[in-house]
Every structure is written in C-alpha cells, then in structure tokens.
Amino acid sequence: MNPRKMKRRMVSKRQAAIAIIIGAVTLLVVFALVALCITPVKYEVSEGEAAPATIAASRDITDTISTDAATQAARDAVSLMYTVDDAVSTQVKSEISAYFEDLVVASEYIKEKYIDAEVASLSYFVARDVLEQRYDPTQIDWREFFNGVQISEIRAMIGAEDISDELVYALAALDEAALLNIKDDVKDIVAVSLDNGIQQEHVQTEIDGIRREIEALYPDAYIGDLALVPVDTYLSANMIFDEEATEQARQMVQQDVADVVYKQSQTIVVQDDIVSAAQMKVLQELGVVGGEGADYKLYIGMFVFILLLFGVYGTYMYQFESETLSETRKLLIIATIVVVVVAISVPLARLDYRILPVFFGTMLVSVLVGRKSALALGVLLAFVAGAISSWSTGILSVTMLRTVMMTIIGGSVSVFALYKPGHRTALIFSGLVAGLVSVLIAVLINMVGSAQIAAGSLWQDSAYALGSGLLAGVLAIGTLPIWEAIFRVSTPTKLLELSNPNHPLLKRLTIEAPGTYHHSILTANLAEAGADAIGANALLCRVGAYYHDVGKLEGPRYFKENQKGDNPHDELPPSVSAKIITDHLTDGLDYAQKYKLPRDVQKVIAQHHGNTTVAYFLHKAKESGEKVNEAAFRYAGSKPSTKESAVVMLADTVEAAVRSMDDPDKEQVKDMINQLIRTRYNDGQLDECPLNRRDLNTIAKAFLTTFEGAFHDRVKYPGQE
C-alpha cells in the first residue's frame, strides 16, 4: 500500500452485521410510519353497482378513460399525410435514362455489326466511312440480318432478357437521334406523374395512363412497347406515408382536447349511483377502493422506494464514512434521529405539508455525528419527507418535488451554517439561515411554477419555510442535552463546557497534581495544533489532552512532574512502580465514568499510551537481575483507533520528551519530534488509526511550530548573566 494514501477504516464483519441490523430495523420502522401516513380510507366499490357512499376526490385527478376516449376520437379524425420522396423520383428518372443510354449503346453495336458484315460481303473495295454515310437502319430487313446469338447479346446489353425479337428489330430500326427523342418524351411524361406524386396503390394506374400517352405519340406498337419497358420496370411510388407528420398533426389536435379532471373535493360518485368504468378507474387511482384489502402495489412501491434510499445511503456510508459505520453508537444516533424526524413528519404532514422537520434532523446529525454524515442523511430524509408530504397528491407530484427541493437545499445550508458550532445559539442561526433559504426556494417555485403568483399563498409558504427553520433550531437546542446524556456524545458545546478550568476534575488537577495539569495544558496546545494541521477534531484533541492523565490523581507524587525532591519509586521494586504508572489509565477511566465524560474523551484516556511498555522501569528491572514478565510492564490500553487519540498520544510523548531536554535548539527539538513519532509508528502503535505518513509529517511540523513559540529568544534583564 502506498504510504501516502489515506488509510480507510476497514469495517469488520461484526461491525457490518451490526450496521445491517440497525439499518434494517430503522428501515422497517420508517416504512411503517410512512405506510401509516399514506394509507387512504377504503370503500367497497364495484363497477356497475351502486356506490355505498358519496365519494369525493382527495386531490385533483384526471378521468383517464373519458380523456383517452375524447383524445382518440380527435386523433382518428386526422387524415393520413404523405410526403413526396424526391430520392425515389430521382432514382426512377435515372434508371429510365440509363435504359435509353443502353439502347443507344446497343444501336451503335448493331450499326457496327451491320457495317462489318457489309465490308466482309462486298467483293470490291468500298471505304468504311462511305458505308457509314449510306447507313439507314429503317431500310434494312433486320429479320434477315440477325441471328439468335446476336439477339441474345443485345438483350443482355439493354438488361431486358425477356423482350421479344420484334422489339429488338424495332430497336435496330431506330437511330441515336430517334432514341433520344423517345427518351425525352418518356421522361417528360413520367416526370409529370412523379411531380404529382404516386401512392403505392396507384402505381399501376399511373403506368396505364403513361402507356396511353406514349401510344398516342408513337402509333407503332413495337416502338411504344420498347419505350414502355423502363416505365413498367422502374416506375415506383414516390408518395411515402409520413408517420411523423401525421403524428404531429394528431398531437396538435390532441393538445386541444381538454382533460376531464375531478378537482380536489369534487364529487366523483354519489351514493346509490351506478359506478361507471371511468369512475371506477378514478377511484382506483385515488386508492380508495378495495374494502378490507390492502393496496399492495402502493405499499410494495413505497417499500422499494425507501429500500433504495437506505441502500444508497448505506453504500455512501461504506465508501466514504467507514469510520462512522464502524461505530455502533453513531449508527444508533443516526437511526434514532431518522425515526424521530419521520415520526414528527407524519402528523405534521397531515396538518400542513409545508412544515419541514428535516432541518431538525440535519442539524442534530451535524452536531452529534459529523457534517458529512448530515449532508448525506439530509438527502435521504428529504425524499422520505417528500413521500410523506405527498400523501394526498401522490408520489412524484409537485408537492413532493417542492418538499424535496426545499429540504435538500435548506438542510444542506443548515449544515454549512454550523461550520463551527461552538455555542448552542449557533443552532438558532443555522435554523434561521435554513429558513431564509427555504423562503427563497418557495418564492422561486411559485415564480417558475405559476403564471400568476398569489400573494396570500406566497406569504403562507414563506412563513411556513421560515418557521420550519427556526422551529428546528429551537428543537435542536432544547433536545441537544438529552442526546448528549443518552449517547454520551462529544458535541462542540459539551467539549467547550469540559474545557472550562472550573470543571471539578480540572480543579482537582490544579490543586492535587499541578505538574500533571501543566503537562496536560502543554500537551493540549500541541494536540490542537497537530489536529488543526491534518483536519482532525482540534477541540476534541484539546479536551482529551486536558483529561488524558486524570488517573494520576490517585497518586500524583508517583509521577515525575508532580515530584519535589524525593522520588518514592527509589524505594519500590520496578514491577510495583510499573504497576502504579500503568494503573493511571484504568484510574483515569474510572474518573471519566464517574464524572460522565463523553465516550470520545474516554477513548483518548484509554488509548493515549497504546499498549506500549513503561520502558524506564522495564529496563531497571532487567538491570536488577530479577525475573522479568514484560506483560507486567505494559499498559493495558488499546492502540489509538481515531486520529484524535493518535494525535494526543504523539503530543503526550513529544511534550514529555522535549521538556526533559537541556536547553535544546530548534534542530534538536525537530530531531527529537521526528524520532519519537517514528518510534511510535515503527512500534505499530498507529496501525489502527486512519493516519498516513504524510499526516505524521504534517503533525511533526505543527509540533515544531508550537515549540518554536515556547523556545523563542528572550531579552535578558539587568543582573542576568
């Protein structure tokens, strides 16, 4: 694997199974809520029988049967349309011309054959050109001249194997000028027919008419038949049925046919009236027929629709949010928010579809899980909300499209507005911005979707859009502490509260372990700088560093930074000292649970030493000659699994080591930082976190920059050496 590539958290089979179970349960709950919303009131109605009640349209709906009947009648009244295919006309004329050109060639061939025969038969010399000048085909008895072979050759030359011998004799009696005259006459007559247009069923009629004209021009039957050969062979229909033009004409007529529409609340059928086929079709499309039976088509379609949404979202999570997918707690947060938002949306949609609780969901996920997860989830919630809001208008209606547009854009804006949610009031600002953007979308939809804008309706749409955003912000603020308490989430607001020096644990550190507190502050500065440099959660790193050594409160004097003079470890065996040192991890977790620190902070406490050994006491034990069990000198924590835990581990290691150096310069500090990070990397302590070597180099540079501020040159005051 290229070390420069980002390491992506692999989802284990167990984690994938848990994610699938959570997703499946969430999908079923969401489907049940949506099905509850879209289920219409059913009537037992049959075509041709009396209606059990007066039934009105729950929405505008077209009577398709009546509309289709009127449309078909209008289409049938349109005459079929034809167009003249010039290519056919050109082809026919070209083939006729080619035929007569072949006749001219055959005539020249006949002339050559005749003169050759004359030259051979004369006993005295006569110049060939003289014979050519004397040549008069009309005066020659061609029946005597031709034999069967020659006639076959002529038939082949003109491409007419089935013409009679008489036609061959007629051709031989015509010279080139006569043939060209016939050609022009035939082409002129055919051109008239082609220009007028010939339909397929009228081809023979046209041929018969052309025959009469040619017979009038050429009384000699054989010449007329010779002229008619290409007409019989090549004349074709050049008027082609124009399906497109006919359909366009039908479409134009069809557009003028008004749909038969039942307006919302308009009566479709009156009680005790006989239900017609058209009325039955309308009732079926509204989904109000079927008695006790369920509209399985509606439910199956909705289930598949929701399944596709969850499938796309799950695929997105697997490819781009594997870290979130591998954390059950975050998945439970997302699943709970989805269910809550959908559960709120169902009754609100019945009240008014313009109330949009999706903003509430996107803001919560942005704060509790992450902005990327919130953006993707906003799309899923938008389509579910669109399906819920269109319970009375049907899926893919204008109502659904309007809801989807407003919730996707408004929800995304609410996430962007929460870029740095340091205070709870940021949620109000986010909701306000989302509401204002939704107002803009509502105005644009009214402008584009209607020729006339109703001011009253526009004001109502805008009020609902703005109110939805503000209400989402208020709900998010009001419920955020509940979410934090239930899921122990490290929200920015919670982390800011924990960073307050007046927190009980931090106050105890300042009093009972001041050295540890000072070390934690310096470590927090380094960790925050490193996290900022690689795009990790800098606030979590700072707070995690504040609390990473709280376990040292159990025995602060056993840790070097809190010692003043005597070192109690001098009187203890190395194994006991190592036990005291490594126990500060478990003690720290006990304190974290007692003071209800978020799970992410607890993770930093548990992972900031990985599973490394207490090298100093391990070395001391080996030198003392006692039997060494290396496991007793190893921390019981786990390797860092997040960027934040890894950054705090490195900051903790680097801060302690650099502070122990005697008057270091910049290069020495740089070498020490790089060596310590390299050691942790080579020891495999960073194998389970999504940091690559480029990140480590970036972190090292950020650490060095932070130390440069601490080791800057100072002005020496009078009396200082």
Steps between C-alpha positions, in 0.01 A plus 500: 500500500628845415575671835389831358147377446241557768435195712131417503352333804404148402159389620518159668243230434358550848470877451345448157246258646409747775467780244274285282279410796470864610427607142240227447315582823508870419374433147206292629404763758521779242295297252235432764474871579483599133244226427289630786504843340424401142226243574172641359143431619369198310151435354349182366413616149441299181444611142136479394370496857358769727754711691489436878575866574553834336873509421692819420848544357771540764708680241482623143483191278442438132225272374732313266235284333281795397805705406648216292170449318476867404864504399468190281195640321692816418800302375286276281355805324845600369565397135812302417783714367747419223820660380666481158828312521726685256755222526253256346419744219865554427566126503215426256614770259859382526408139427288601198788710366740210553265271306494729197876548522533125481270508193730755335803282576315198357404699190866591441594135549240393243632760256857377543394141450307585185784702342749228590276251322472729194875545475550125518233423241602750228735361233625843409654762723273761654628739767351438845409864545298485180305205636440687822365799302267273303379325820120533539362259762143552390575348157660182626316170542623419847317171515736372234809653659471387862566154629413363844841569652495865403149550639608349832800732510277805443254391768790469746632843404170674580431289809171366367526123450129450452427745218381354176693472173263756349611759753863427411416556132323824596809614692725421202280713275550807722804724484652692793300820434172310498589322823589826674170653392310204643704526816409868545132431436488213750687697768269800458188287532638310802617825662145636499374193685788510749455870567133446573594218737431130468365296791575130512146396427491727193823384327326278244245771423784742422671242277179452305463876453861536381442212256207684343705815454792314343269307266354833389849630421629179336234308309754230418418245769853361513656842557240573767571171673875565483444842661277352771753239616673732757164640611368153581829407665601807698198718572446497879292677761667822612229608741601350834272485801640765738444344839678782681301777330178310555587450865588868535163592357336259740703645788389853412140390500557301818639806679173678445311222678441607860557241772196387691609591854343455840613786723592441861181454709289466184250212515598202288202279569183561700371242743271242334606611150627228266879513476624525142828360370647851481400578858636166618835574341519838676415342836767236445762763422406684817545175691161516673357172376562152629308472822704304754769412248832684500641692207805275470622683193518825695674343799743291295592803292554713810705226667723464195534879484612521864721193456679669211551814708648300788709295256652809342563655841657178629725478195606860556578425865705193406708683241541843657402473868652168605611648832141590584374166371739316734369681811177350627427800720504741206284267293248486783500881517432527126232229510326660798502843336356356178216331688430810709494731197272267303273452802469878532446545126200265478254702714644831380444400137134432578483842663684683220759356262700826504630437853848354454662322798787371285712802599479381860647164400785637291605743773502228765703258287743779411563572870483145638666300221659711227432742218561250218257253654246782545519607135441146373227430754329826403449362149347177634270687739401743223367221278323328791346834601398555137320166494325580829398851394343367178264263679201674340653590164690185405867419467703712254242778526582870505455490878767233534743673265450826688563334835808316375654815351441710810621236745813401307613858444383632837639198686837535328513870584422421865810276506718762332383761754619271780861509385626583849216420741675622814188630670144374518378826347674390180209261453256793496717673241515181294122463514451864405728470198331176391160669537604803295638281223178297504304824464707579191434152358127538571495834315688354204265200482200732497660715230593211275201277565218751452422769247322701768645522849244512779639735763308332782627153412854632459495660843371179655769291329770742615368504856497121520851478352649755741307354793625149418861616517459690827297220657772250404763717668295533819429125510867421445606727788231367729569132434879511456574442873277192486690361204832578670391324818355192331781436255787670690592696189792742472314791349689830458281654766570217743872517428504875564333437835765238585782738405393741774776503769226501763398146412537289821759265351714782361478686830620189681790471257607860560497444877605136545722447196612842369786349302265264323260789434781709348611202290139451384471864395820482297393168349163654409675785316705252299203271433279786382770625262555150361128436457447832324782419261347170382132597520416294809271613784726755669257575783470131588880470499536797735238374745629142476849626584363693798361178649736235366697474827220548756578151630815644656276656766511163676867550581638822357830480690592183310525696175810701421329827407343522847810407700694749704815341628462132602386244248291224670588259220855485636367284784277278284571196283478581127198274455305685771598835352389383157167389645444844656589674173286280273204512738449868425319388183237292680479758778448768238213304343343460844511876548365558148202274562440649843491853357310381187755615248403433135605169346738669258689657790505164678645347187784752504571415866503126429712521183753776561772246590386222270638169617856626545725405790627714787847497350686656794383252763521206259863587438559547872347159574718331243811667642411391856513139393150412612282276287312728264146443374475762225117494509514645852679806360257556213207744500159331491362746248430445131668651199350833382203437272428863403705790375429690820625223732814461289573874498465518881731197537767668286455836672530336843816316400663799332414750776651287776814419301572852376440646846769267636764637260758744629490832313417347160524690173257475210682221317526290815130542568421413138713184514343397830144546364573302184673223697213461747234494229704253297538277806125494560441429132757217479366350824162457328318730742340691209390198298134524599444872446434674166829693489746468213866602487418831340275576797782410738737738323238774520448435872875514562523839330205631703665378824826670406322829424334485841831438675663788312262731679602352836878510434525847347785729598437728797656833595726469802428750772769682704661265749447192277803323364 
